[in-house]
């Protein structure tokens, strides 16, 4: 790696990458790979993601690819190409959302580079992102975006906390920030679940005509944006500061939900596995060999555990 042109803080973060990967492989059970052995210093390597959803249903449009199966977004390195795709989806009367990804995984097919923006960001974001993408390389289930992103979100955050605790100590500022990040994740996930539940009930009301559903959802959006301002006041980090600033629609909310909607579910399974990420990965690897939606299968498994152990909450 050519590091001479990097400022001191970025060099320090770059030097952390090998330690992060080693920790992920040895302590978390993540798959070894040649990813993040190179960095692109000339290009931010921004990935633009395009998502779409019906206006009266909480479901993302999917696209099928041979390796990944049905995927709930399209990725573009070119912003104009992303906008053209969005415009085509808007013409079909769909809600759309164009987001940005700081990193991506090729699921082990190629050597993924380290993007410059990760080195320019915070230590916490660097660690969370690397563990997140390593999770995709370790376990990726075709056609199950909510499971794949939800699991990677959990391991990114919980893995980062473990990394900072063991590397710098429990009282280090980075460790405290990682702990605060999890607290905020729980707050946001709880808020999001409430919002999506209210929308889902509206959309499934067969007595309401389409136009009325669209007008009523705007009231729900407005009410929950006000609610979020109160929730945001309880948060300890700025991770969710930009939520809803460009307005709400189904595509945006479902795209956000891919990562945050089921955080409590994954946390509960992790607790059942003794807070061992290695055991969690083994459990989900075995569960993925069976047919069915893994989010639903996880809920069924937790319900069974509660029957066997009534004192455990899910």
N, C-alpha and C positions, 0 to 999 in steps of 0.2 A: 504494500500500500504506500502511495506517495502522500506523506503527512506534512511535508515542509510548509505547505501553503495554509495549513490550518491554524487558527488561534489556539491558545493554550487550553481553554476549556473544551474545545472540540477534540483536541488530541487526547485529553484525559478520557473523554467519553469513548473515543475510538479504542483506547487501550482497555476499556472495560468489556468490549464485545466478546473477546475470547473467554473471559471469566464468566460472563453471562451464559454463553453457550455451554461451557463446561458444567456449570451449575444445573442448567436445564437438563442436560444429558444424564448427569450422575445423580442428582438429587430429586429431580422431578420425573425422570423416566422418559424424557422426550428423545426423539430419534436423532441419532448423529447424522450430520450432513455436511456438505461443503458450502452451505449457504453463509452469506455475510462474511466471506473471506476477501471480498473486494468492495470498493466503494467508488461511486461515480462522483467525482469532485466538480464536474462541469455542468451537471444537469440535476435539477431538483427531482426529476423522475416522478412527477405527480401523476397519479392515476385517477381518472375521473370515472365515477360509477353512475350509471343511469338505471333508475328503477321506475316501475309503473304499477298502478293499481286501479281497479274499477272505483268509481266514485261512491258507490253504495255497497261496498264489500271490503272487508279486511283481508285481502289476499293479494299477494304480489304476482305480477306477470313473471313467468320464468322462460328461460332460454336453455335449450339442450345442447350439451357438448359431450363428445365421446368420453373424455376422462372424468369430468366433474359431474356429469349427469345434468339434471335440471337446476339451473342457477338463477336466483332471484334478482340478478342485476347484470348489466353488461359493463365491461371495463374498457376504457380508452386512454391512450397516452396523449391523444390530440383533443383539445378542448372543443374545437369546432366540430369534430366528428361526433363528440358526445352531444353537443347541442342539436346537431341534425337528427340524431336518433331520438332525442327528446321531442323535437318538433313533430316527428312522424307519429310518436305515441300520443301527443296532444291532439293531433288530427283525428285520432280514434276515440276522442272524448274520455281519455284516461287521466287520472292524476299522475303527475310525474315528479321526480326528484333527481337532481344532479348533485352528487356528493364528491368528496375528495378522499382518497386513501393515502396514508403516509407510507405504506408498505404493502407488499403483496406476496403471495406464495404460489409457486408453480407446482406445488405438491410433490416435490422431489424429482420432477422431470428435468429441471435445469438448475443451475447454481444461481440462487437469488442474490442480487447485490444489495449492499447497504446503501440506502439513499442519504444524500447529504442533509436533508431536512431532519432526519432522525438524530444526527450528530449535533445539529444546531439547536435541538430542543432540550428538554429536561432529562435528567438521569432516569427519573421514573418512567417517562414516556418511552425512552429507549429500551428499558428492561421489559416493560409490559408488552411493547410491540414485538420484540424478538421472541418472547415466550409465546405470544399469541400466534405468530406465524409458524413457530416450531411445532405448535400444537396441530396446525393444519397438516404439516408434513408427517406428523406422527399418526394422526387418526382423522380421516376425512371420509364421510359417508355420502355417497352419491345422492344428489337430489334432496338433501336434508339441510338446507341452509340455516334454519333456526337452531338446529342442534349443533352444527359445525361452528357457527359464530358464537353461540352461547357458551359452549364448552371452552373455546379459545379465549373468550372474554374472562371467564372465571380463572382459568389457569394463568392468563397474563397477569391478573391482579393478585391472586393469591401467591403465585410464584414470585412475583416482584417483592411482595412483603417478606417472604422467606429469604430471598436473596439478600435484601438489605439488612434484615435482622442478623443473618449469619455472616455477612461480609463486613458490615459497619457497626453492628450492635443495635439493641432495641431502642436506644435513645437518640440515635443519629437523626438529623433532620430529614434525610431521605426516607428513613424507616417510618417516621411519623407521618410524612406526606403519603406514603403508600398505605398506611392504615386509614388516614383521612379519606383517601381515594375510594377505599372499599366502603366506608361509611356513606359517602355521597352516592356511590353506585346503588346501595340498598335503598336510599331515599328516592333516587330517581326511578329505579325499577318499580318501586311501590306506586309512585305517582303514575307512571306510564301504564301499568296494569289496570289501574282505576279508569284512566282515560279510555283505553282500548275496550274495556268491558262495557262502558256506557255507549260507545259507538257501535259495538257489536250488537247490543240489544236494540238500538235504533234501526240498524240495517236489516235485522232479521224480523222486524215487525211487518208482517205481510199485509196489514191493514193500511199502511201508509203508502201513498204514491211516491214515485221516484223524486219528483220535484220537491215534495214536502220533506223527504229525507235529507235532501241537499241543503235546504234552508235550516232544518233543525240541527244538522251537524255543525253549521257555522256557530250556532249558539253554544254547543258543547265545546267547540274549539275555543271560543272566547272565554267561557267560564273556566276552562282548565288552564288557559294561559294566565289568568288572574291567580288561580290556585298555585301555579308553578312559581310565580313571583314570591309567594309566601314560602314555598318549599326551598327556593333558591337562597332565601335568607337564613336557612338552617344549615346550608352546605359549608364545608370547610375548605373546599378548593374551587377553582373556576372551571372545572372540567365541563360543566353543562351550562355555562354562562350564555352560550349562543343558541340554546334550544328555542325553537319557534320564532326566531327573530325575522325570518323571511315568510312567516305564516305557516299554517298547518294544512296538510292534506293526507289522504290515506297512504300514498306512496312514501311520503316523508316519514310518517309515524311507523309504518311497517318496516321501513329500512332501518330506522333507529331500533325498532323492536327486535330485529334479528340479533342484535348484540346485547340488549338490556332487558328484554321482556321476561326472560326465564332465569334471571340471575339467582333468585331465591331457590328455585328448583335445583339448580346445580349446586348451590351452597348446601342444601339439605342432603343431597346424595353424597357430597364430599364429607359432611359430618358423619353420615352413616358408615363411611369408609375410614373412619378414624382420622379424618383430615389429612389423609395420605394421597397426594396427587398421583403417585405411582399406582396405588390400588384403585383410584378413581379411573385412570386410563385403562387399566386391565378390565375393570367392570364394564366400561362402555365398549371396549373392543369386543368382549364376549357378547354383550347385548346387541351390537351392530351385526353380528352374524345371523341374527334372527330377523324375520320379516316384520315390517310395521314401522310406524312413525316413532322415532326414538324419544321424542318429548313425551308422547303418550305412554310409551313403554316404561319410561322412567317414573311417571306418575303412578302407573299401575304397580310397579315394584315398590315404591314408597308406601303405597296404601297397604300392600301386603306386609311390609315391615311394621307398619303401625298396628295391624291386626295381631301380629306376633308379639309386638312390644308396645302396648297401648300408651305408655308414658312418653313416647318419642313423638315430637311434632313434626309435620311436614309442611 
